[in-house]
Amino acid sequence: MINIQKIKQDFPILSQKIYGKELVYLDNGATTQKPIQVIEKLKSFYSEINSNIHRGVHYLSNKSTEEYENARKTVKEFINAKSTKEIIFTKGTTEAINLVAFSFGETFINEGDEILVSQTEHHSNIVPWQMMCKRKGAKLVVIPAKANGELDLEKYKLLLNSRTKLVAVAHVSNSLGIINSVKEIIDEAHKVGAKVLIDGAQAIQHLKIDVQNLNCDFYTFSGHKIYAETGIGVLFGKEETLNQLSPYQGGGDMIKTVSFEKTEYADLPFKFEAGTANYVGAVSIAEAIKYLNNIGLQEIENHEKELIDYATEKLLEIEGLKIIGTSKHKTSAISFVLEGIHHYDAGLILDKLGIAVRTGTHCAEPTMKHFGITGTIRASFAIYNTKEDIDKLVLGINKVKLMFG
């Protein structure tokens, strides 16, 4: 069993009051808060170790490099990659997807080829592919969603063909919290020879990820979604595929030799890590992973399953509230609308009650259009949330309703 009160004490920001009310933080889909263990690690790193990596012969540089490469090993073990060569540090999920869209596109995509994305993707898993398709003369094909927000896998299978070169889908929908059937999506894509990129930004903090079991070609996530700092993320790619791709950016640290006539690129993973890396951010990911492992990934998943089930039950009791995305396969996020009340107005009032939720389109405009709405209120949960937080949310929504008559 998770000791929630002890966990809450690990997150200093949760002890403050907002407008005189205890903070109820339910915006974890946007970013998670940071445990004191991560904060202290960052403090000690900057106070005792900080030095640029890979380039120095002195003690601090060697120590900093060691921490950075150990962080790569920690990530490799956390997602069960075969090799540290398959772990590339990026600025976040968005940069990781852009890296693949450019490098894979330049290597493998020709005019008339097709890229499949789902109807419920975050903009970061739509726009880079649109840009690549425009550049290469390829076609973007949309995997449709059902009325409840789940992807229509039967229609997906019909879309796959010899022109399909890559399928890009979220493991978990950021706007709906629905867990997509990514294993089946990957298996079906591979039957026609297509590669698959999985956007794991909303899955990495909630589900146990095993990239070898999934057999995905690429998997991406952001540090700030997994209790680490911002500006750092991870791209997993199969070694044999990454070796075939050209670098996304040029500069320092991604080269073996340089002359004005020719540049020879470094081996994996450094080929895709141009410039000074966010080595401190990488260390923060490793510390966050250590924190999660100490709690227990299965215990976290069980706790968050209780939260989503409890929240669904309580919210459905509110008259005039409609949940958007009603799949049974969900994790830690619920989007809903209130009859006759704009989501933005509701969010402002909840904020005055100390309750932080996200309102709007959640960078998923096509999803909103699919449901015929302009936006939702999204409550998203993390390991430090409790049923009491959900009760306060329900009370807050009822106050919103009272204010609007």
C-alpha positions in Angstrom: 0.0 0.0 0.0 1.2 3.5 -0.8 1.6 5.9 2.1 0.0 8.9 0.4 0.6 11.3 3.3 4.3 10.5 3.3 4.4 11.0 -0.5 2.6 14.3 -0.3 5.2 15.5 2.2 7.9 14.8 -0.5 6.4 17.5 -2.7 7.0 20.9 -1.1 4.7 22.9 -3.5 1.6 20.9 -2.3 1.8 22.4 1.2 1.1 25.9 0.1 -2.3 27.6 0.1 -3.9 29.3 -3.0 -6.2 32.2 -2.2 -6.3 30.9 1.4 -7.4 27.4 0.3 -5.3 24.2 0.4 -3.9 23.5 -3.0 -5.6 20.7 -4.9 -3.3 20.1 -7.9 -5.2 18.3 -10.7 -3.2 19.5 -13.7 -0.6 16.7 -13.8 -1.3 16.0 -17.5 0.3 19.4 -18.2 3.2 18.9 -15.8 3.9 17.0 -12.6 5.2 18.6 -9.4 8.7 17.7 -8.2 9.7 15.6 -5.1 12.2 17.0 -2.7 14.5 14.1 -3.7 14.7 15.5 -7.3 15.0 19.1 -6.1 17.9 18.2 -3.7 19.6 16.2 -6.4 19.6 19.2 -8.7 20.8 21.4 -5.9 23.7 19.1 -5.0 24.6 18.6 -8.7 24.9 22.4 -9.3 26.7 22.9 -6.0 29.2 20.1 -6.2 29.6 18.5 -9.7 28.5 20.9 -12.4 30.8 20.9 -15.5 30.2 20.3 -19.2 30.2 16.7 -20.2 32.3 14.6 -22.6 34.9 17.3 -23.4 37.0 17.7 -20.3 39.8 15.7 -18.7 39.4 17.2 -15.3 37.6 15.7 -12.3 34.4 17.7 -12.5 33.9 17.1 -16.2 34.5 13.4 -15.7 32.1 13.2 -12.7 29.4 15.1 -14.6 29.8 12.8 -17.7 29.6 9.8 -15.4 26.3 11.0 -13.9 24.9 11.8 -17.4 25.8 8.4 -18.8 24.5 6.7 -15.7 21.2 8.5 -16.3 21.1 7.0 -19.8 21.5 3.5 -18.2 18.7 4.2 -15.7 16.3 5.2 -18.5 17.4 2.2 -20.6 16.5 -0.1 -17.7 13.3 1.7 -16.9 11.8 1.2 -20.3 13.7 -2.1 -21.0 15.6 -1.0 -24.1 18.3 -3.4 -25.4 21.1 -0.9 -25.2 22.0 2.6 -24.1 22.7 3.3 -27.7 19.0 3.4 -28.2 18.5 6.2 -25.6 18.8 9.7 -27.0 18.3 12.7 -24.7 16.2 15.5 -26.2 14.5 18.7 -25.0 11.2 16.7 -24.7 8.6 14.7 -26.5 8.0 17.4 -29.1 11.7 17.6 -30.1 11.9 13.8 -30.2 9.0 13.6 -32.6 10.4 16.4 -34.7 13.8 14.5 -34.8 12.2 11.4 -36.1 9.9 13.3 -38.5 13.0 15.0 -40.1 15.6 12.2 -39.9 13.2 9.4 -40.8 11.6 11.5 -43.5 14.9 12.4 -45.1 16.0 8.8 -45.2 12.8 6.8 -46.0 10.0 9.0 -47.2 9.3 9.6 -50.9 6.5 11.3 -52.8 3.2 9.4 -52.5 4.2 7.6 -49.2 1.8 7.7 -46.3 2.1 8.6 -42.6 -0.8 7.5 -40.3 -1.7 9.5 -37.2 -4.8 9.2 -35.0 -7.7 11.6 -34.8 -7.0 12.1 -31.0 -3.3 13.1 -31.2 -1.7 16.0 -29.5 -0.6 18.7 -31.9 3.0 17.7 -31.4 2.2 14.4 -33.0 0.4 16.0 -35.9 2.3 19.1 -37.0 5.8 17.6 -37.4 4.3 14.9 -39.8 2.4 17.6 -41.7 5.6 19.5 -42.2 7.4 16.4 -43.3 4.7 15.4 -45.7 4.7 18.9 -47.3 8.5 18.7 -47.6 8.6 15.2 -49.1 5.3 15.1 -51.1 3.9 12.4 -48.8 0.3 12.1 -47.5 -1.0 12.3 -44.0 -3.7 9.8 -43.3 -6.0 10.0 -40.2 -6.9 6.9 -38.1 -10.6 7.7 -37.1 -11.9 7.6 -33.6 -15.2 6.0 -32.4 -17.9 8.0 -30.7 -16.4 7.3 -27.3 -12.9 8.4 -28.3 -11.3 5.0 -28.7 -9.5 4.5 -32.0 -11.3 2.4 -34.6 -8.8 -0.4 -35.1 -10.9 -2.1 -37.8 -10.8 1.0 -39.9 -7.1 1.4 -39.0 -6.3 -2.0 -40.5 -8.0 -1.1 -43.7 -5.9 2.1 -44.0 -2.6 0.2 -43.8 -1.0 -0.6 -47.2 2.3 -0.8 -49.0 2.6 3.0 -49.1 2.3 3.2 -45.3 5.8 4.0 -44.0 5.2 5.1 -40.5 2.4 5.1 -37.9 2.5 7.7 -35.1 0.1 7.4 -32.1 -0.1 8.3 -28.5 0.1 5.6 -25.9 -2.4 7.6 -23.8 -4.5 10.4 -25.2 -3.6 13.6 -23.4 -7.0 15.1 -23.8 -9.1 12.1 -22.9 -6.9 9.8 -20.8 -7.7 6.8 -23.0 -5.1 4.1 -23.2 -4.7 3.2 -26.9 -4.2 -0.4 -28.0 -0.6 0.3 -29.1 0.6 -3.3 -29.1 -2.0 -4.2 -31.7 -1.4 -1.0 -33.6 2.3 -1.8 -33.7 1.8 -5.5 -34.8 -0.5 -4.5 -37.6 1.8 -1.8 -38.9 4.7 -4.2 -39.0 2.8 -6.6 -41.2 3.0 -4.0 -44.0 6.6 -3.1 -43.2 5.8 0.3 -41.6 7.6 1.7 -38.6 5.8 2.9 -35.5 6.4 5.9 -33.2 4.6 5.9 -29.8 4.1 9.2 -28.0 4.5 8.2 -24.4 4.2 11.6 -22.8 1.0 10.7 -20.9 1.9 7.1 -20.3 5.4 7.1 -18.9 4.3 8.3 -15.4 1.3 5.9 -15.1 2.1 2.6 -16.9 5.0 0.2 -16.9 6.7 0.6 -20.3 8.6 -2.2 -21.9 9.7 -1.2 -25.4 10.9 -4.6 -26.3 7.6 -6.2 -25.5 5.8 -3.4 -27.4 8.2 -3.9 -30.2 7.8 -0.2 -31.2 10.4 1.4 -33.4 10.4 4.7 -31.5 9.1 5.7 -28.1 9.2 9.3 -26.7 8.5 11.0 -23.4 9.3 14.2 -21.4 11.0 14.5 -18.1 8.6 17.1 -16.7 5.7 14.6 -17.0 7.6 12.0 -14.8 8.5 14.3 -11.9 11.8 15.5 -13.3 12.6 19.0 -14.6 11.6 20.7 -17.8 13.6 20.9 -21.0 14.6 17.3 -21.0 13.1 14.3 -22.7 13.9 10.9 -24.2 13.7 9.3 -27.6 14.0 5.6 -27.7 14.8 4.1 -31.1 15.8 0.7 -32.3 19.5 0.7 -32.8 19.3 -0.7 -36.4 16.8 2.0 -37.4 18.7 4.8 -35.7 21.9 3.8 -37.5 20.2 4.3 -40.8 19.0 7.9 -40.1 20.8 11.1 -40.7 21.3 13.5 -37.8 18.6 16.0 -37.1 21.0 18.8 -36.0 24.7 19.5 -36.5 27.2 20.9 -34.1 29.5 19.9 -31.2 29.4 16.4 -29.6 27.7 14.7 -32.5 30.8 14.4 -34.6 33.8 12.0 -34.9 35.9 14.2 -37.2 35.3 17.5 -39.0 37.0 19.1 -42.0 35.7 21.6 -44.5 35.6 18.8 -47.0 33.8 16.2 -44.9 32.3 15.5 -41.5 32.1 12.0 -40.0 29.3 11.6 -37.4 29.7 10.1 -34.0 28.3 6.7 -33.1 25.0 6.2 -31.4 23.6 7.8 -29.3 25.8 10.9 -29.6 25.0 11.3 -33.4 21.6 12.8 -32.3 22.8 14.9 -29.4 24.3 18.0 -30.9 25.6 20.8 -28.7 25.7 21.0 -24.9 23.2 18.5 -23.6 20.9 19.2 -20.8 23.0 16.9 -18.6 21.4 18.2 -15.4 18.0 17.5 -16.8 19.0 13.9 -17.6 20.2 13.5 -14.0 16.9 14.7 -12.8 15.1 12.0 -14.9 17.3 9.4 -13.3 16.5 10.7 -9.8 12.8 10.8 -10.6 12.9 7.2 -11.9 14.7 6.1 -8.7 11.9 7.8 -6.7 9.2 5.9 -8.6 11.0 2.6 -8.4 11.3 3.1 -4.6 7.5 3.5 -4.3 6.8 0.7 -6.7 5.4 1.0 -10.2 2.6 -1.5 -9.7 1.6 0.2 -6.4 1.4 3.5 -8.3 -0.7 2.0 -11.1 -3.1 0.5 -8.5 -3.4 3.8 -6.7 -4.1 5.8 -9.8 -6.6 3.2 -11.0 -8.5 3.7 -7.7 -8.5 7.4 -8.3 -9.8 7.3 -11.9 -12.5 4.9 -10.9 -13.6 7.0 -7.9 -13.4 10.3 -9.8 -15.5 8.8 -12.7 -18.2 7.6 -10.2 -18.4 10.9 -8.3 -18.4 13.1 -11.4 -21.1 11.2 -13.1 -23.4 11.9 -10.1 -23.3 15.7 -11.0 -26.3 16.7 -13.0 -25.4 18.4 -16.3 -21.8 17.0 -16.3 -20.8 15.0 -19.3 -17.5 13.0 -19.5 -15.8 13.3 -22.9 -14.0 10.0 -23.8 -15.9 7.2 -22.0 -13.6 4.2 -22.7 -13.1 1.7 -19.9 -9.3 1.7 -20.8 -8.2 5.0 -19.2 -5.6 6.3 -16.8 -5.4 9.3 -14.6 -7.2 11.9 -16.6 -10.9 12.8 -17.0 -12.2 15.5 -19.4 -15.7 16.8 -19.0 -18.0 19.6 -19.9 -20.7 21.3 -17.8 -24.0 22.1 -19.5 -24.5 25.8 -20.0 -21.1 26.7 -18.5 -18.0 27.6 -20.5 -15.0 25.5 -19.5 -12.8 28.6 -19.1 -15.3 30.2 -16.6 -15.5 27.0 -14.6 -11.7 26.8 -14.5 -11.4 30.3 -13.1 -13.9 29.7 -10.3 -12.2 26.4 -9.4 -8.9 28.2 -9.2 -10.3 30.6 -6.6 -11.2 27.6 -4.6 -7.6 26.4 -4.7 -8.3 23.7 -7.3 -5.9 23.6 -10.4 -7.4 22.0 -13.5 -6.7 22.5 -17.2 -9.3 24.0 -19.5 -9.4 24.4 -23.3 -8.5 22.2 -26.2 -5.4 20.6 -24.6 -3.5 21.0 -27.8 -5.9 18.6 -29.4 -8.2 20.6 -31.6 -9.1 17.7 -33.9 -10.2 15.7 -30.9 -12.5 18.6 -29.8 -13.9 18.8 -33.3 -14.6 15.1 -33.3 -16.8 15.6 -30.2 -18.4 18.8 -31.5 -17.1 20.9 -28.6 -14.8 23.9 -28.1 -12.9 22.5 -25.1 -13.2 20.6 -21.9 -12.2 20.8 -18.2 -9.5 18.2 -17.6 -8.7 16.8 -14.2 -5.5 14.7 -14.3 -4.1 12.8 -11.4 -0.7 11.7 -10.0 0.8 9.7 -7.2 0.3 12.4 -4.6 -3.5 12.9 -5.3 -6.1 11.4 -3.0 -9.9 10.7 -3.0 -10.2 13.8 -0.8 -8.8 15.9 -3.7 -11.6 14.5 -5.9 -14.2 15.2 -3.2 -13.0 18.8 -3.2 -13.2 18.9 -7.0 -16.8 17.7 -6.8 -17.7 20.3 -4.2 -16.0 22.9 -6.3 -18.0 22.0 -9.4 -21.2 22.2 -7.5 -20.3 25.7 -6.4 -19.6 26.6 -10.0 -23.1 25.4 -10.9 -24.6 27.4 -8.1 -22.9 30.5 -9.2 -24.3 30.1 -12.7 -27.8 29.3 -11.4 
